Amino acid sequence: MTELDTITVDVNDGVATVTLNRPEVLNSFNARMVEELHGLWRSMRHDDDVRCIVLTAAGDRAFCTGIDRSEQIDDGSGGARAADDAGEDRIAGFGSTPFHFDDPGEKLGPKTNDLWKPVIAAVNGIACGGAFYMLGECDIILASRDATFFDPHVTFGMTATFEPLHLLHKMPFGELVRMSLVGSNERISAESAQSMGLVSEVFDAEDLLTGAQSLAAIIASSPPLAVQGTLRSLWAGLEMTRSQALAQGWAFIGLGTDADSLAEGQRKFASGERIKPKIR
């Protein structure tokens, strides 16, 4: 793997911990982070040492606050402007016509990059705006008690489109509409996010990463093919009608069933081996 500037990666016993590492700018993403995450997700498809991923962020102030506004963005008229003189490449805006648009977060998420290994988000602090490109494509979201979620676009005169669309399958529609339209005037707490189904579990800040890695280790302990087949079928179901998804079910079972792991599972069942489950 090439040297990384904006993220860090640590792999241990099948679990990769990916950390957004720009805490000085609240882990906002720039062109470099987009390319590094794009390359990472694509490479992890072929890395058998990685069976489950935890996505978190450095510092305790923010998970991600969206796009780094200091890079070049569109000014609303179709032309690019730079918010400062840094000389960075433009990462958002229209081309010569409205039919060519550079979506700044297009390559941020694992599913867009065809990665079908489970990704658990561990959200610490603020998660807003462009953070939802990533959270919308994570499979499970955990949060610290001080985590908050909001979308500031309309407050600053921008249409909120890609970000809330990524959350359509994760939040009740009315809650998503409210968050999108009130902008910066409200923030959703971790507890409220859990009650509406956006967040699966809430932890004290000091326990968040450990909790996420423990859950990832459990998932990573199961046969990878069965895990990926299950995940792929569930995501397919989000984008199909119920009958279409069920009609594809046989294919996912066939692709995701490994004879050796199935035999081992049957052996465990026949021997009486059982796991004592956590009740949550």
N, C-alpha and C positions, 0 to 999 in steps of 0.2 A: 504494500500500500504506500502511495506517495505521501510526502510530508504534508501534514494538515495544519492549517493556520487558525481556523475558526471553530473546529470541533475536536474533541478527543475521543478515542475509542479504546476500550479495554475489554478483552475477551477472557472469560473464566468459566470453565466447566459448561460450555455450550451457551452461555449467556453473554451477549455483547452489550456493554453499557456505553451508549453514545451520548456525549455531553456537548450541548451548544456552549461555546466558550468565548463569548464576547460580553462578559458581564459589565464592562465599562459603558456599553451602549444598550444595556438591558436585554442583551442577547438578540437584538434586532438582526435581521438577515441582510447581507449584502450579496453582490454577485459572486464573491468568493465562497461564501457559505452555501449558496444555492448549488454551485458546481461541486463543492466537496460532498454535500449530502447526496446529490445526484450520483456521483461516482461511487460513494459508499454503498448506497442501496443497491445499485447495479452489481457491484462486486460481491456483496453478501449473498446474492442469489446462488453463487457457485462455491461458497465457503461452507463446507460441511462442519467446520468447527463451531459455526454459529447456528443455533437452533431456535433461539428466542432473543429479542432485543429489548432493552430498556432505553427509552429516550428521555433525557432530563437536561438540566441546564445549570451552568455555573452561577454561584452567588445565591443570595436569598431574596433578592428584590424582584426578579422576573424570570419566568420561563422563556418568554419571547414576546416582544412588543411589535412584531410585524416588520415591515420593510425599513431599512436604514434610510431615512429621508435625506441624508447627506449625499447619497448617490444620485445620479441623474434620473429624473422622473419626467413624465409628461406634464405640461402646464395646462392641459385641458383644451388646447387649440390644435393639438396634433404635432406640435413642435416640442423638442426636448430642451429642458433647461437644467442647469446644475445648481443645486442649493448651496454649494460652496465651490472652491476652486481646486478641489482634490484631483480632478481629472479622471475620475472613475468612469467606467463604461456605463452607459445607460442600461437599466435593467427593467424598465417599465415604460409603457406608452405606445402610441399608435405609430405605424410606419407612414408611408406617403399617402395612404388612404385609410379609411376606417375599417377596411377589411383585413388589415395586418396589424395585429395587436400583440405586443410583448407582455405576456402575463408574468409578473415578477416572481410568483411563487409556484409556477407550473411544475417545476421539477423537484420541489421540496419533499413531497410525500412518498412513502414507501410503495404504496399501491400504484401510483402513477408510474413508478419505475419498475413495475412488474415484480416486486418482492412479495412473496407469499409465505413469509415466515412471520410469526406473531410479533407485534410491536406493542409494548406497554409504555405509555407516557406517564412520567412522574412529574407532575406540575407543581412547581414551587413559585410562589409569588404571582405576579401579573401574567396573564395570558390574554392577549388581545389582538384584534385585527388579523394580520397575516399569520399569527400563530396557528390559526385554524386550518391553514393549508396542511400542516403537519398533524394536528390533533384530529382533524376529520378523517385522516387515513390511518390513525392508530387504532388498534383493536380493543384495547382496554385503557381507560384513563384513571389514574390514581392522583390524588392531590393532597398537598399539605393543608393544614387548617387555615393558613393565611393566604391560600391561593384565591385569586379573583379572576373572573372572566367578563369581558365586555368587548364591544366593537365600536370604535370611535369614528368611523367613516363619516356618517351623516353630520356629526357635530362640526366637522371641518369641510363641509360642502362636497363630500364625495359619495358616490353611490356604493353601497355595500352589496357586492354581488358574489364574487368567488368565495369569499370567506364564509358567509352564512350558508351558501349552497353546500359547502363541505360538511356542514353540521345538520343538514336536513334529516338525516337518518339517526342522529344522536340526541336530538332535543325535540320536545313537543312543539308543534308548529307555532302556537301562540306565544310560547316563551321565546322562540327564535325570532319571531317578528318583533316582539317587545325589545329584546336585546339589540336588534339591528336598528330600530327606529329611535330609541332613547339615547343612543350614542354614549357619550362620556358621562351622562347624567346618572347612570346607575352601573353598579358592578355586581355580578352574581357571586355570592360567597361559595366556598367549597361545599358547605352543608346544603345550600340551595341547589347547587349543581348536582349533588348526589341525589337529592330528592326528586329531581326531574329526569334522572337517568343519564346525564352527561358524564358524571363521575361515578366510578364503581365503588371506591372506598376512600375514606379520608384518614390521614395519619397526622400525628404530631410531626412537626418539621424535621426533627432529628431522626425520625423513624421512616420517613418517606422512601428514601433510596433503598434501605434494607428491605422494606416491605415489597417494593417493586421487584427487587432482585430475587427475593424468596419466591414470589409468584412466578417469575420468569423461570427459575430453576425447576419448579414443579412442571411447568409446561415443557421445558427442555428435556425432562426425563422421559417423556413419552416418545414413541416412535416418530421420527420426523415426517415421514411420508403421510402417516395418518393425520398428524397435526396439520400439515399443509393442505391436505385434501379437504379436511373439515373446514379450515379457514377459507379456502377458495370457494367451496360450495356455499358458505354463508354469505360471502360478499357477492357471489353471483345472484343469490336470492334477493339481495337488495336492489338489483338492477333489472330483475325480471318479474313477471307476474308469478303468483304462487304456482300455478299449473306448469308454467315454463320451467321454473326452478326444479320442481319435482320430476319433470320429464328428463332433466339433465342429471338427476341424482345417481342413476346407475353408472354414468360415466365417471363421476367423481369417486364413487366407491371403487370402481375398477382401477382407476389411476392411483388412488390413495391407499390401496391395500397391498401390503408386503407379506408374502407367504411366511417368512421367518418370524416377523414380529407378531403376526396373527397366531402362529403356533405357540409362541412364547406366552401370549396373552391367554390362550386356552389352557396352557399348562398351569399358569398361575391360578386361574379360576378353579380348575379341577383339583389343585392341591389345597385349596382352602385359604390361600394367601389373600388377605384383605388389608386395605389401607384404612386407618382411623381418620375420618375426615374432619376438617375444620368446619365448624358451624358459624356462619356469619349472617 
